[in-house]
Amino acid sequence: MGISDPSFGLRHHVVEGLTVLTLHGELDAWADQELESCLREFLDRAGSDVVVDLRQVTFLDAGGLRLLVRIRNRTAATGRALRLVRCAPRVWRVMGITRLDRSFTVLDALPAELDVPDGDDVPA
């Protein structure tokens, strides 16, 4: 199952028992609306800890923040760990302004062993 819009998208892969979700493009109200049910269904099926890679996110607003909070709440409800990989500083600033950066475990980079080249990535 995949969601792809010219302005945003989601891909996933599983490495060493971790689910890596890669979000890209503009995380806004439209992305939140379109991705929410796909993410809910996927996170309900996945039994592993989750890493959300935000390195390819180019825009983040309240809709995108809402999406990240939903992911956090879903993983926490099932006792799984969630980590975010920080996006570009100008985009990440929204997390700091809202202080949501304090409610996530944040990685400055995706560990090399979890990175899969774009060509090998599997659509969500």
KOLGU-4560 file (N, C-alpha, C; in nm, 3 decimals, padded with zeros to 5 digits):
<recs>
<n_xx: 00.087 n_yy: -00.117 n_zz: 00.000 ca_xx: 00.000 ca_yy: 00.000 ca_zz: 00.000 c_xx: 00.091 c_yy: 00.122 c_zz: 00.000 mol: A seq: 1 type: MET>
<n_xx: 00.065 n_yy: 00.213 n_zz: -00.089 ca_xx: 00.149 ca_yy: 00.331 ca_zz: -00.095 c_xx: 00.069 c_yy: 00.458 c_zz: -00.112 mol: A seq: 2 type: GLY>
<n_xx: 00.121 n_yy: 00.563 n_zz: -00.057 ca_xx: 00.061 ca_yy: 00.695 ca_zz: -00.074 c_xx: 00.168 c_yy: 00.780 c_zz: -00.139 mol: A seq: 3 type: ILE>
<n_xx: 00.134 n_yy: 00.835 n_zz: -00.252 ca_xx: 00.228 ca_yy: 00.922 ca_zz: -00.318 c_xx: 00.151 c_yy: 01.039 c_zz: -00.379 mol: A seq: 4 type: SER>
<n_xx: 00.191 n_yy: 01.154 n_zz: -00.345 ca_xx: 00.134 ca_yy: 01.278 ca_zz: -00.395 c_xx: 00.254 c_yy: 01.359 c_zz: -00.441 mol: A seq: 5 type: ASP>
<n_xx: 00.237 n_yy: 01.444 n_zz: -00.540 ca_xx: 00.355 ca_yy: 01.521 ca_zz: -00.582 c_xx: 00.422 c_yy: 01.601 c_zz: -00.471 mol: A seq: 6 type: PRO>
<n_xx: 00.346 n_yy: 01.637 n_zz: -00.367 ca_xx: 00.404 ca_yy: 01.722 ca_zz: -00.263 c_xx: 00.449 c_yy: 01.647 c_zz: -00.137 mol: A seq: 7 type: SER>
<n_xx: 00.412 n_yy: 01.520 n_zz: -00.123 ca_xx: 00.454 ca_yy: 01.443 ca_zz: -00.004 c_xx: 00.448 c_yy: 01.294 c_zz: -00.033 mol: A seq: 8 type: PHE>
<n_xx: 00.506 n_yy: 01.216 n_zz: 00.056 ca_xx: 00.500 ca_yy: 01.071 ca_zz: 00.040 c_xx: 00.553 c_yy: 00.999 c_zz: 00.161 mol: A seq: 9 type: GLY>
<n_xx: 00.535 n_yy: 00.867 n_zz: 00.158 ca_xx: 00.576 ca_yy: 00.780 ca_zz: 00.268 c_xx: 00.632 c_yy: 00.652 c_zz: 00.208 mol: A seq: 10 type: LEU>
<n_xx: 00.745 n_yy: 00.610 n_zz: 00.259 ca_xx: 00.804 ca_yy: 00.481 ca_zz: 00.222 c_xx: 00.844 c_yy: 00.411 c_zz: 00.352 mol: A seq: 11 type: ARG>
<n_xx: 00.856 n_yy: 00.280 n_zz: 00.345 ca_xx: 00.900 ca_yy: 00.209 ca_zz: 00.466 c_xx: 00.985 c_yy: 00.089 c_zz: 00.429 mol: A seq: 12 type: HIS>
<n_xx: 01.065 n_yy: 00.048 n_zz: 00.525 ca_xx: 01.138 ca_yy: -00.077 ca_zz: 00.516 c_xx: 01.166 c_yy: -00.126 c_zz: 00.658 mol: A seq: 13 type: HIS>
<n_xx: 01.196 n_yy: -00.254 n_zz: 00.670 ca_xx: 01.226 ca_yy: -00.313 ca_zz: 00.800 c_xx: 01.371 c_yy: -00.360 c_zz: 00.795 mol: A seq: 14 type: VAL>
<n_xx: 01.448 n_yy: -00.317 n_zz: 00.895 ca_xx: 01.589 ca_yy: -00.354 ca_zz: 00.904 c_xx: 01.619 c_yy: -00.393 c_zz: 01.047 mol: A seq: 15 type: VAL>
<n_xx: 01.678 n_yy: -00.510 n_zz: 01.063 ca_xx: 01.719 ca_yy: -00.557 ca_zz: 01.195 c_xx: 01.607 c_yy: -00.543 c_zz: 01.298 mol: A seq: 16 type: GLU>
<n_xx: 01.485 n_yy: -00.576 n_zz: 01.259 ca_xx: 01.373 ca_yy: -00.574 ca_zz: 01.352 c_xx: 01.315 c_yy: -00.436 c_zz: 01.379 mol: A seq: 17 type: GLY>
<n_xx: 01.364 n_yy: -00.333 n_zz: 01.313 ca_xx: 01.311 ca_yy: -00.197 ca_zz: 01.329 c_xx: 01.235 c_yy: -00.157 c_zz: 01.203 mol: A seq: 18 type: LEU>
<n_xx: 01.122 n_yy: -00.091 n_zz: 01.223 ca_xx: 01.047 ca_yy: -00.037 ca_zz: 01.111 c_xx: 01.094 c_yy: 00.106 c_zz: 01.088 mol: A seq: 19 type: THR>
<n_xx: 01.140 n_yy: 00.134 n_zz: 00.967 ca_xx: 01.186 ca_yy: 00.269 ca_zz: 00.931 c_xx: 01.084 c_yy: 00.329 c_zz: 00.836 mol: A seq: 20 type: VAL>
<n_xx: 01.022 n_yy: 00.438 n_zz: 00.879 ca_xx: 00.928 ca_yy: 00.512 ca_zz: 00.796 c_xx: 01.000 c_yy: 00.636 c_zz: 00.745 mol: A seq: 21 type: LEU>
<n_xx: 01.000 n_yy: 00.656 n_zz: 00.615 ca_xx: 01.062 ca_yy: 00.773 ca_zz: 00.556 c_xx: 00.953 c_yy: 00.863 c_zz: 00.501 mol: A seq: 22 type: THR>
<n_xx: 00.938 n_yy: 00.979 n_zz: 00.561 ca_xx: 00.843 ca_yy: 01.079 ca_zz: 00.514 c_xx: 00.920 c_yy: 01.180 c_zz: 00.431 mol: A seq: 23 type: LEU>
<n_xx: 00.857 n_yy: 01.228 n_zz: 00.323 ca_xx: 00.925 ca_yy: 01.329 ca_zz: 00.243 c_xx: 00.826 c_yy: 01.431 c_zz: 00.189 mol: A seq: 24 type: HIS>
<n_xx: 00.881 n_yy: 01.548 n_zz: 00.158 ca_xx: 00.800 ca_yy: 01.655 ca_zz: 00.103 c_xx: 00.738 c_yy: 01.741 c_zz: 00.210 mol: A seq: 25 type: GLY>
<n_xx: 00.620 n_yy: 01.792 n_zz: 00.179 ca_xx: 00.550 ca_yy: 01.887 ca_zz: 00.265 c_xx: 00.453 c_yy: 01.816 c_zz: 00.360 mol: A seq: 26 type: GLU>
<n_xx: 00.485 n_yy: 01.818 n_zz: 00.488 ca_xx: 00.395 ca_yy: 01.760 ca_zz: 00.589 c_xx: 00.303 c_yy: 01.870 c_zz: 00.639 mol: A seq: 27 type: LEU>
<n_xx: 00.188 n_yy: 01.877 n_zz: 00.578 ca_xx: 00.089 ca_yy: 01.979 ca_zz: 00.611 c_xx: -00.045 c_yy: 01.911 c_zz: 00.637 mol: A seq: 28 type: ASP>
<n_xx: -00.152 n_yy: 01.988 n_zz: 00.644 ca_xx: -00.285 ca_yy: 01.933 ca_zz: 00.673 c_xx: -00.328 c_yy: 01.831 c_zz: 00.567 mol: A seq: 29 type: ALA>
<n_xx: -00.293 n_yy: 01.856 n_zz: 00.440 ca_xx: -00.329 ca_yy: 01.761 ca_zz: 00.335 c_xx: -00.256 c_yy: 01.628 c_zz: 00.354 mol: A seq: 30 type: TRP>
<n_xx: -00.127 n_yy: 01.633 n_zz: 00.384 ca_xx: -00.050 ca_yy: 01.511 ca_zz: 00.408 c_xx: -00.105 c_yy: 01.438 c_zz: 00.530 mol: A seq: 31 type: ALA>
<n_xx: -00.138 n_yy: 01.511 n_zz: 00.635 ca_xx: -00.194 ca_yy: 01.451 ca_zz: 00.755 c_xx: -00.322 c_yy: 01.375 c_zz: 00.720 mol: A seq: 32 type: ASP>
<n_xx: -00.409 n_yy: 01.438 n_zz: 00.646 ca_xx: -00.536 ca_yy: 01.376 ca_zz: 00.609 c_xx: -00.514 c_yy: 01.251 c_zz: 00.522 mol: A seq: 33 type: GLN>
<n_xx: -00.425 n_yy: 01.260 n_zz: 00.427 ca_xx: -00.402 ca_yy: 01.150 ca_zz: 00.334 c_xx: -00.321 c_yy: 01.034 c_zz: 00.393 mol: A seq: 34 type: GLU>
<n_xx: -00.227 n_yy: 01.064 n_zz: 00.480 ca_xx: -00.139 ca_yy: 00.962 ca_zz: 00.535 c_xx: -00.191 c_yy: 00.899 c_zz: 00.664 mol: A seq: 35 type: LEU>
<n_xx: -00.280 n_yy: 00.965 n_zz: 00.734 ca_xx: -00.322 ca_yy: 00.919 ca_zz: 00.867 c_xx: -00.377 c_yy: 00.777 c_zz: 00.865 mol: A seq: 36 type: GLU>
<n_xx: -00.469 n_yy: 00.744 n_zz: 00.777 ca_xx: -00.528 ca_yy: 00.610 ca_zz: 00.779 c_xx: -00.427 c_yy: 00.504 c_zz: 00.737 mol: A seq: 37 type: SER>
<n_xx: -00.341 n_yy: 00.537 n_zz: 00.641 ca_xx: -00.236 ca_yy: 00.444 ca_zz: 00.599 c_xx: -00.140 c_yy: 00.417 c_zz: 00.714 mol: A seq: 38 type: CYS>
<n_xx: -00.097 n_yy: 00.522 n_zz: 00.782 ca_xx: -00.006 ca_yy: 00.505 ca_zz: 00.895 c_xx: -00.072 c_yy: 00.431 c_zz: 01.010 mol: A seq: 39 type: LEU>
<n_xx: -00.198 n_yy: 00.462 n_zz: 01.037 ca_xx: -00.270 ca_yy: 00.394 ca_zz: 01.146 c_xx: -00.276 c_yy: 00.244 c_zz: 01.119 mol: A seq: 40 type: ARG>
<n_xx: -00.315 n_yy: 00.209 n_zz: 00.999 ca_xx: -00.325 ca_yy: 00.068 ca_zz: 00.962 c_xx: -00.188 c_yy: 00.000 c_zz: 00.969 mol: A seq: 41 type: GLU>
<n_xx: -00.088 n_yy: 00.066 n_zz: 00.915 ca_xx: 00.046 ca_yy: 00.009 ca_zz: 00.916 c_xx: 00.101 c_yy: -00.006 c_zz: 01.057 mol: A seq: 42 type: PHE>
<n_xx: 00.087 n_yy: 00.097 n_zz: 01.139 ca_xx: 00.140 ca_yy: 00.091 ca_zz: 01.275 c_xx: 00.066 c_yy: -00.011 c_zz: 01.360 mol: A seq: 43 type: LEU>
<n_xx: -00.062 n_yy: -00.033 n_zz: 01.331 ca_xx: -00.136 ca_yy: -00.136 ca_zz: 01.404 c_xx: -00.087 c_yy: -00.276 c_zz: 01.369 mol: A seq: 44 type: ASP>
<n_xx: -00.036 n_yy: -00.294 n_zz: 01.247 ca_xx: 00.016 ca_yy: -00.424 ca_zz: 01.203 c_xx: 00.159 c_yy: -00.446 c_zz: 01.250 mol: A seq: 45 type: ARG>
<n_xx: 00.239 n_yy: -00.342 n_zz: 01.247 ca_xx: 00.381 ca_yy: -00.355 ca_zz: 01.280 c_xx: 00.399 c_yy: -00.385 c_zz: 01.429 mol: A seq: 46 type: ALA>
<n_xx: 00.489 n_yy: -00.475 n_zz: 01.459 ca_xx: 00.512 ca_yy: -00.509 ca_zz: 01.598 c_xx: 00.647 c_yy: -00.464 c_zz: 01.649 mol: A seq: 47 type: GLY>
<n_xx: 00.718 n_yy: -00.387 n_zz: 01.569 ca_xx: 00.854 ca_yy: -00.349 ca_zz: 01.606 c_xx: 00.863 c_yy: -00.202 c_zz: 01.645 mol: A seq: 48 type: SER>
<n_xx: 00.978 n_yy: -00.167 n_zz: 01.702 ca_xx: 01.004 ca_yy: -00.026 ca_zz: 01.730 c_xx: 01.010 c_yy: 00.049 c_zz: 01.597 mol: A seq: 49 type: ASP>
<n_xx: 00.990 n_yy: 00.180 n_zz: 01.603 ca_xx: 00.975 ca_yy: 00.260 ca_zz: 01.482 c_xx: 01.076 c_yy: 00.375 c_zz: 01.481 mol: A seq: 50 type: VAL>
<n_xx: 01.137 n_yy: 00.396 n_zz: 01.365 ca_xx: 01.221 ca_yy: 00.512 ca_zz: 01.341 c_xx: 01.155 c_yy: 00.590 c_zz: 01.227 mol: A seq: 51 type: VAL>
<n_xx: 01.128 n_yy: 00.718 n_zz: 01.249 ca_xx: 01.069 ca_yy: 00.803 ca_zz: 01.145 c_xx: 01.179 c_yy: 00.894 c_zz: 01.094 mol: A seq: 52 type: VAL>
<n_xx: 01.214 n_yy: 00.875 n_zz: 00.968 ca_xx: 01.319 ca_yy: 00.952 ca_zz: 00.903 c_xx: 01.257 c_yy: 01.077 c_zz: 00.840 mol: A seq: 53 type: ASP>
<n_xx: 01.293 n_yy: 01.194 n_zz: 00.892 ca_xx: 01.239 ca_yy: 01.321 ca_zz: 00.844 c_xx: 01.337 c_yy: 01.398 c_zz: 00.756 mol: A seq: 54 type: LEU>
<n_xx: 01.448 n_yy: 01.338 n_zz: 00.720 ca_xx: 01.553 ca_yy: 01.410 ca_zz: 00.647 c_xx: 01.506 c_yy: 01.468 c_zz: 00.514 mol: A seq: 55 type: ARG>
<n_xx: 01.404 n_yy: 01.408 n_zz: 00.454 ca_xx: 01.356 ca_yy: 01.455 ca_zz: 00.324 c_xx: 01.231 c_yy: 01.544 c_zz: 00.335 mol: A seq: 56 type: GLN>
<n_xx: 01.194 n_yy: 01.581 n_zz: 00.457 ca_xx: 01.080 ca_yy: 01.670 ca_zz: 00.477 c_xx: 01.124 c_yy: 01.813 c_zz: 00.445 mol: A seq: 57 type: VAL>
<n_xx: 01.045 n_yy: 01.881 n_zz: 00.362 ca_xx: 01.080 ca_yy: 02.016 ca_zz: 00.319 c_xx: 00.994 c_yy: 02.124 c_zz: 00.382 mol: A seq: 58 type: THR>
<n_xx: 00.883 n_yy: 02.084 n_zz: 00.446 ca_xx: 00.791 ca_yy: 02.180 ca_zz: 00.507 c_xx: 00.715 c_yy: 02.107 c_zz: 00.617 mol: A seq: 59 type: PHE>
<n_xx: 00.691 n_yy: 02.177 n_zz: 00.727 ca_xx: 00.621 ca_yy: 02.119 ca_zz: 00.841 c_xx: 00.533 c_yy: 02.225 c_zz: 00.903 mol: A seq: 60 type: LEU>
<n_xx: 00.402 n_yy: 02.195 n_zz: 00.915 ca_xx: 00.312 ca_yy: 02.289 ca_zz: 00.983 c_xx: 00.229 c_yy: 02.211 c_zz: 01.084 mol: A seq: 61 type: ASP>
<n_xx: 00.121 n_yy: 02.269 n_zz: 01.132 ca_xx: 00.038 ca_yy: 02.206 ca_zz: 01.235 c_xx: -00.014 c_yy: 02.069 c_zz: 01.191 mol: A seq: 62 type: ALA>
<n_xx: -00.047 n_yy: 02.055 n_zz: 01.064 ca_xx: -00.094 ca_yy: 01.925 ca_zz: 01.014 c_xx: 00.015 c_yy: 01.820 c_zz: 01.023 mol: A seq: 63 type: GLY>
<n_xx: 00.137 n_yy: 01.856 n_zz: 00.987 ca_xx: 00.249 ca_yy: 01.764 ca_zz: 00.998 c_xx: 00.282 c_yy: 01.730 c_zz: 01.142 mol: A seq: 64 type: GLY>
<n_xx: 00.273 n_yy: 01.829 n_zz: 01.229 ca_xx: 00.295 ca_yy: 01.805 ca_zz: 01.372 c_xx: 00.191 c_yy: 01.708 c_zz: 01.426 mol: A seq: 65 type: LEU>
<n_xx: 00.067 n_yy: 01.728 n_zz: 01.385 ca_xx: -00.042 ca_yy: 01.639 ca_zz: 01.427 c_xx: -00.014 c_yy: 01.496 c_zz: 01.383 mol: A seq: 66 type: ARG>
<n_xx: 00.035 n_yy: 01.479 n_zz: 01.261 ca_xx: 00.070 ca_yy: 01.347 ca_zz: 01.210 c_xx: 00.179 c_yy: 01.282 c_zz: 01.295 mol: A seq: 67 type: LEU>
<n_xx: 00.282 n_yy: 01.357 n_zz: 01.329 ca_xx: 00.390 ca_yy: 01.303 ca_zz: 01.412 c_xx: 00.341 c_yy: 01.266 c_zz: 01.552 mol: A seq: 68 type: LEU>
<n_xx: 00.252 n_yy: 01.347 n_zz: 01.608 ca_xx: 00.197 ca_yy: 01.316 ca_zz: 01.740 c_xx: 00.113 c_yy: 01.189 c_zz: 01.734 mol: A seq: 69 type: VAL>
<n_xx: 00.038 n_yy: 01.170 n_zz: 01.627 ca_xx: -00.041 ca_yy: 01.047 ca_zz: 01.612 c_xx: 00.051 c_yy: 00.925 c_zz: 01.606 mol: A seq: 70 type: ARG>
<n_xx: 00.159 n_yy: 00.936 n_zz: 01.532 ca_xx: 00.255 ca_yy: 00.825 ca_zz: 01.526 c_xx: 00.310 c_yy: 00.797 c_zz: 01.665 mol: A seq: 71 type: ILE>
<n_xx: 00.348 n_yy: 00.902 n_zz: 01.736 ca_xx: 00.400 ca_yy: 00.886 ca_zz: 01.873 c_xx: 00.298 c_yy: 00.819 c_zz: 01.964 mol: A seq: 72 type: ARG>
<n_xx: 00.174 n_yy: 00.863 n_zz: 01.958 ca_xx: 00.071 ca_yy: 00.806 ca_zz: 02.045 c_xx: 00.042 c_yy: 00.661 c_zz: 02.012 mol: A seq: 73 type: ASN>
<n_xx: 00.040 n_yy: 00.626 n_zz: 01.884 ca_xx: 00.014 ca_yy: 00.487 ca_zz: 01.843 c_xx: 00.126 c_yy: 00.394 c_zz: 01.888 mol: A seq: 74 type: ARG>
<n_xx: 00.251 n_yy: 00.436 n_zz: 01.872 ca_xx: 00.361 ca_yy: 00.349 ca_zz: 01.913 c_xx: 00.366 c_yy: 00.338 c_zz: 02.065 mol: A seq: 75 type: THR>
<n_xx: 00.343 n_yy: 00.448 n_zz: 02.135 ca_xx: 00.345 ca_yy: 00.445 ca_zz: 02.282 c_xx: 00.234 c_yy: 00.357 c_zz: 02.338 mol: A seq: 76 type: ALA>
<n_xx: 00.118 n_yy: 00.358 n_zz: 02.274 ca_xx: 00.004 ca_yy: 00.278 ca_zz: 02.323 c_xx: 00.034 c_yy: 00.129 c_zz: 02.319 mol: A seq: 77 type: ALA>
<n_xx: 00.125 n_yy: 00.088 n_zz: 02.232 ca_xx: 00.159 ca_yy: -00.054 ca_zz: 02.221 c_xx: 00.295 c_yy: -00.086 c_zz: 02.282 mol: A seq: 78 type: THR>
<n_xx: 00.353 n_yy: 00.012 n_zz: 02.353 ca_xx: 00.478 ca_yy: -00.012 ca_zz: 02.423 c_xx: 00.601 c_yy: -00.016 c_zz: 02.335 mol: A seq: 79 type: GLY>
<n_xx: 00.589 n_yy: 00.035 n_zz: 02.214 ca_xx: 00.704 ca_yy: 00.036 ca_zz: 02.124 c_xx: 00.778 c_yy: 00.169 c_zz: 02.134 mol: A seq: 80 type: ARG>
<n_xx: 00.905 n_yy: 00.165 n_zz: 02.106 ca_xx: 00.987 ca_yy: 00.287 ca_zz: 02.106 c_xx: 00.974 c_yy: 00.357 c_zz: 01.972 mol: A seq: 81 type: ALA>
<n_xx: 00.982 n_yy: 00.489 n_zz: 01.976 ca_xx: 00.979 ca_yy: 00.571 ca_zz: 01.856 c_xx: 01.095 c_yy: 00.668 c_zz: 01.861 mol: A seq: 82 type: LEU>
<n_xx: 01.165 n_yy: 00.679 n_zz: 01.749 ca_xx: 01.271 ca_yy: 00.778 ca_zz: 01.735 c_xx: 01.250 c_yy: 00.855 c_zz: 01.605 mol: A seq: 83 type: ARG>
<n_xx: 01.278 n_yy: 00.983 n_zz: 01.609 ca_xx: 01.271 ca_yy: 01.068 ca_zz: 01.490 c_xx: 01.412 c_yy: 01.102 c_zz: 01.445 mol: A seq: 84 type: LEU>
<n_xx: 01.433 n_yy: 01.099 n_zz: 01.315 ca_xx: 01.560 ca_yy: 01.148 ca_zz: 01.258 c_xx: 01.534 c_yy: 01.291 c_zz: 01.215 mol: A seq: 85 type: VAL>
<n_xx: 01.612 n_yy: 01.381 n_zz: 01.269 ca_xx: 01.595 ca_yy: 01.525 ca_zz: 01.250 c_xx: 01.600 c_yy: 01.564 c_zz: 01.102 mol: A seq: 86 type: ARG>
<n_xx: 01.514 n_yy: 01.659 n_zz: 01.067 ca_xx: 01.511 ca_yy: 01.714 ca_zz: 00.931 c_xx: 01.597 c_yy: 01.841 c_zz: 00.926 mol: A seq: 87 type: CYS>
<n_xx: 01.592 n_yy: 01.910 n_zz: 00.814 ca_xx: 01.671 ca_yy: 02.032 ca_zz: 00.795 c_xx: 01.640 c_yy: 02.133 c_zz: 00.906 mol: A seq: 88 type: ALA>
<n_xx: 01.739 n_yy: 02.209 n_zz: 00.950 ca_xx: 01.720 ca_yy: 02.304 ca_zz: 01.060 c_xx: 01.603 c_yy: 02.401 c_zz: 01.039 mol: A seq: 89 type: PRO>
<n_xx: 01.585 n_yy: 02.450 n_zz: 00.919 ca_xx: 01.476 ca_yy: 02.547 ca_zz: 00.897 c_xx: 01.339 c_yy: 02.482 c_zz: 00.914 mol: A seq: 90 type: ARG>
<n_xx: 01.329 n_yy: 02.352 n_zz: 00.888 ca_xx: 01.204 ca_yy: 02.279 ca_zz: 00.907 c_xx: 01.190 c_yy: 02.235 c_zz: 01.053 mol: A seq: 91 type: VAL>
<n_xx: 01.301 n_yy: 02.186 n_zz: 01.109 ca_xx: 01.300 ca_yy: 02.138 ca_zz: 01.248 c_xx: 01.265 c_yy: 02.249 c_zz: 01.346 mol: A seq: 92 type: TRP>
<n_xx: 01.291 n_yy: 02.371 n_zz: 01.307 ca_xx: 01.263 ca_yy: 02.486 ca_zz: 01.394 c_xx: 01.118 c_yy: 02.486 c_zz: 01.443 mol: A seq: 93 type: ARG>
<n_xx: 01.026 n_yy: 02.439 n_zz: 01.360 ca_xx: 00.885 ca_yy: 02.431 ca_zz: 01.399 c_xx: 00.869 c_yy: 02.339 c_zz: 01.520 mol: A seq: 94 type: VAL>
<n_xx: 00.945 n_yy: 02.231 n_zz: 01.524 ca_xx: 00.940 ca_yy: 02.140 ca_zz: 01.639 c_xx: 00.987 c_yy: 02.212 c_zz: 01.765 mol: A seq: 95 type: MET>
<n_xx: 01.091 n_yy: 02.292 n_zz: 01.752 ca_xx: 01.143 ca_yy: 02.366 ca_zz: 01.867 c_xx: 01.049 c_yy: 02.475 c_zz: 01.914 mol: A seq: 96 type: GLY>
<n_xx: 00.991 n_yy: 02.548 n_zz: 01.820 ca_xx: 00.898 ca_yy: 02.657 ca_zz: 01.856 c_xx: 00.779 c_yy: 02.603 c_zz: 01.934 mol: A seq: 97 type: ILE>
<n_xx: 00.728 n_yy: 02.487 n_zz: 01.892 ca_xx: 00.612 ca_yy: 02.426 ca_zz: 01.959 c_xx: 00.652 c_yy: 02.341 c_zz: 02.079 mol: A seq: 98 type: THR>
<n_xx: 00.782 n_yy: 02.324 n_zz: 02.098 ca_xx: 00.839 ca_yy: 02.241 ca_zz: 02.205 c_xx: 00.806 c_yy: 02.093 c_zz: 02.191 mol: A seq: 99 type: ARG>
<n_xx: 00.759 n_yy: 02.052 n_zz: 02.075 ca_xx: 00.735 ca_yy: 01.910 ca_zz: 02.052 c_xx: 00.865 c_yy: 01.832 c_zz: 02.041 mol: A seq: 100 type: LEU>
<n_xx: 00.973 n_yy: 01.899 n_zz: 02.010 ca_xx: 01.102 ca_yy: 01.831 ca_zz: 02.003 c_xx: 01.137 c_yy: 01.764 c_zz: 02.136 mol: A seq: 101 type: ASP>
<n_xx: 01.081 n_yy: 01.816 n_zz: 02.244 ca_xx: 01.108 ca_yy: 01.761 ca_zz: 02.378 c_xx: 01.030 c_yy: 01.633 c_zz: 02.406 mol: A seq: 102 type: ARG>
<n_xx: 00.928 n_yy: 01.604 n_zz: 02.326 ca_xx: 00.844 ca_yy: 01.486 ca_zz: 02.354 c_xx: 00.879 c_yy: 01.368 c_zz: 02.264 mol: A seq: 103 type: SER>
<n_xx: 00.990 n_yy: 01.378 n_zz: 02.191 ca_xx: 01.035 ca_yy: 01.269 ca_zz: 02.105 c_xx: 01.181 c_yy: 01.239 c_zz: 02.137 mol: A seq: 104 type: PHE>
<n_xx: 01.220 n_yy: 01.115 n_zz: 02.113 ca_xx: 01.362 ca_yy: 01.080 ca_zz: 02.113 c_xx: 01.411 c_yy: 01.114 c_zz: 01.974 mol: A seq: 105 type: THR>
<n_xx: 01.514 n_yy: 01.198 n_zz: 01.965 ca_xx: 01.558 ca_yy: 01.252 ca_zz: 01.836 c_xx: 01.700 c_yy: 01.205 c_zz: 01.805 mol: A seq: 106 type: VAL>
<n_xx: 01.718 n_yy: 01.159 n_zz: 01.682 ca_xx: 01.849 ca_yy: 01.122 ca_zz: 01.630 c_xx: 01.894 c_yy: 01.230 c_zz: 01.533 mol: A seq: 107 type: LEU>
<n_xx: 02.020 n_yy: 01.266 n_zz: 01.536 ca_xx: 02.071 ca_yy: 01.365 ca_zz: 01.442 c_xx: 02.092 c_yy: 01.306 c_zz: 01.304 mol: A seq: 108 type: ASP>
<n_xx: 02.107 n_yy: 01.174 n_zz: 01.296 ca_xx: 02.127 ca_yy: 01.107 ca_zz: 01.167 c_xx: 02.068 c_yy: 00.966 c_zz: 01.176 mol: A seq: 109 type: ALA>
<n_xx: 02.033 n_yy: 00.912 n_zz: 01.062 ca_xx: 01.987 ca_yy: 00.773 ca_zz: 01.057 c_xx: 02.110 c_yy: 00.684 c_zz: 01.065 mol: A seq: 110 type: LEU>
<n_xx: 02.114 n_yy: 00.590 n_zz: 01.159 ca_xx: 02.229 ca_yy: 00.500 ca_zz: 01.166 c_xx: 02.250 c_yy: 00.430 c_zz: 01.031 mol: A seq: 111 type: PRO>
<n_xx: 02.374 n_yy: 00.419 n_zz: 00.989 ca_xx: 02.407 ca_yy: 00.363 ca_zz: 00.857 c_xx: 02.344 c_yy: 00.227 c_zz: 00.834 mol: A seq: 112 type: ALA>
<n_xx: 02.337 n_yy: 00.144 n_zz: 00.936 ca_xx: 02.282 ca_yy: 00.010 ca_zz: 00.919 c_xx: 02.131 c_yy: 00.011 c_zz: 00.890 mol: A seq: 113 type: GLU>
<n_xx: 02.064 n_yy: 00.124 n_zz: 00.917 ca_xx: 01.920 ca_yy: 00.135 ca_zz: 00.891 c_xx: 01.889 c_yy: 00.204 c_zz: 00.759 mol: A seq: 114 type: LEU>
<n_xx: 01.991 n_yy: 00.261 n_zz: 00.697 ca_xx: 01.971 ca_yy: 00.335 ca_zz: 00.573 c_xx: 01.967 c_yy: 00.237 c_zz: 00.456 mol: A seq: 115 type: ASP>
<n_xx: 01.868 n_yy: 00.257 n_zz: 00.370 ca_xx: 01.854 ca_yy: 00.178 ca_zz: 00.250 c_xx: 01.854 c_yy: 00.275 c_zz: 00.133 mol: A seq: 116 type: VAL>
<n_xx: 01.934 n_yy: 00.253 n_zz: 00.031 ca_xx: 01.933 ca_yy: 00.345 ca_zz: -00.083 c_xx: 01.791 c_yy: 00.357 c_zz: -00.142 mol: A seq: 117 type: PRO>
<n_xx: 01.758 n_yy: 00.476 n_zz: -00.192 ca_xx: 01.624 ca_yy: 00.502 ca_zz: -00.244 c_xx: 01.576 c_yy: 00.395 c_zz: -00.341 mol: A seq: 118 type: ASP>
<n_xx: 01.661 n_yy: 00.345 n_zz: -00.426 ca_xx: 01.621 ca_yy: 00.246 ca_zz: -00.523 c_xx: 01.577 c_yy: 00.115 c_zz: -00.462 mol: A seq: 119 type: GLY>
<n_xx: 01.626 n_yy: 00.085 n_zz: -00.340 ca_xx: 01.592 ca_yy: -00.041 ca_zz: -00.275 c_xx: 01.478 c_yy: -00.027 c_zz: -00.174 mol: A seq: 120 type: ASP>
<n_xx: 01.432 n_yy: 00.093 n_zz: -00.152 ca_xx: 01.327 ca_yy: 00.118 ca_zz: -00.055 c_xx: 01.197 c_yy: 00.054 c_zz: -00.103 mol: A seq: 121 type: ASP>
<n_xx: 01.113 n_yy: 00.017 n_zz: -00.010 ca_xx: 00.987 ca_yy: -00.048 ca_zz: -00.041 c_xx: 00.874 c_yy: 00.049 c_zz: -00.012 mol: A seq: 122 type: VAL>
<n_xx: 00.782 n_yy: 00.073 n_zz: -00.106 ca_xx: 00.670 ca_yy: 00.165 ca_zz: -00.079 c_xx: 00.586 c_yy: 00.114 c_zz: 00.037 mol: A seq: 123 type: PRO>
<n_xx: 00.529 n_yy: 00.208 n_zz: 00.114 ca_xx: 00.442 ca_yy: 00.172 ca_zz: 00.226 c_xx: 00.315 c_yy: 00.109 c_zz: 00.176 mol: A seq: 124 type: ALA>
</recs>
